Structure formats: structure tokens, C-alpha cells
Amino acid sequence: MSAPEPPSPKPTTAQRLMDYGLMAAILVWAGAVGLMAINLPESPWRWVFAGLSIAGVATVYGIVRIRRYINSLSKPSAQEKRP
């Protein structure tokens, strides 16, 4: 019988910034580009900016999905836990 694993330490602010900083930067960028799209009513670039903004949000969604998948791979399954 093996000893139980100690609980993982609570992540620090710096670790959270490293984990979520890229996603926050992409969302801020997508918001700024979205504001440019809103404020250019007669410009031919309006829909390009709107598309870039949507692509930024989709990128963050993709990053979150990939992170969840990778985290699920690193967790031991219920069958591996049983002796």
C-alpha cells in the first residue's frame, strides 16, 4: 500500500499570470479590434476587423479546450488507481 500523495500547493499569482496571461492578452486584443470594427461604419475594413475579433475569441476557446485535454491525459484514470 503506497502513501497518499500530498495535496498540490495553491498556484501563486505569477503562476496564474503565466497560465492565463496569453489568453488575457488575446482577449484584450480582440476587444480592441472589435471596438475598431464598431467605430468604422462605412469602411470596407469593418468586417475584416470583426472577423479578426471573432478569430481571437475562437483562439482562446481552442487554447482552453487543448489545456483541458492535456490535463485530462495527465490525470490517472480510475482503473490505474485500483491495486
Contacts in CASP RR format, 6 or more apart in sequence:
PFRMAT RR
TARGET T0000
AUTHOR 0000-0000-0000
METHOD contacts of the structure
MODEL  1
MSAPEPPSPKPTTAQRLMDYGLMAAILVWAGAVGLMAINLPESPWRWVFA
GLSIAGVATVYGIVRIRRYINSLSKPSAQEKRP
1 83 0 8 1.000
11 19 0 8 1.000
22 63 0 8 1.000
23 60 0 8 1.000
23 63 0 8 1.000
23 64 0 8 1.000
26 56 0 8 1.000
26 59 0 8 1.000
26 60 0 8 1.000
26 63 0 8 1.000
27 56 0 8 1.000
27 57 0 8 1.000
27 60 0 8 1.000
29 56 0 8 1.000
30 52 0 8 1.000
30 53 0 8 1.000
30 54 0 8 1.000
30 55 0 8 1.000
30 56 0 8 1.000
30 57 0 8 1.000
30 60 0 8 1.000
31 53 0 8 1.000
33 49 0 8 1.000
33 52 0 8 1.000
33 53 0 8 1.000
34 49 0 8 1.000
34 50 0 8 1.000
34 52 0 8 1.000
34 53 0 8 1.000
36 49 0 8 1.000
37 46 0 8 1.000
37 47 0 8 1.000
37 49 0 8 1.000
37 50 0 8 1.000
37 51 0 8 1.000
37 53 0 8 1.000
40 46 0 8 1.000
40 49 0 8 1.000
END
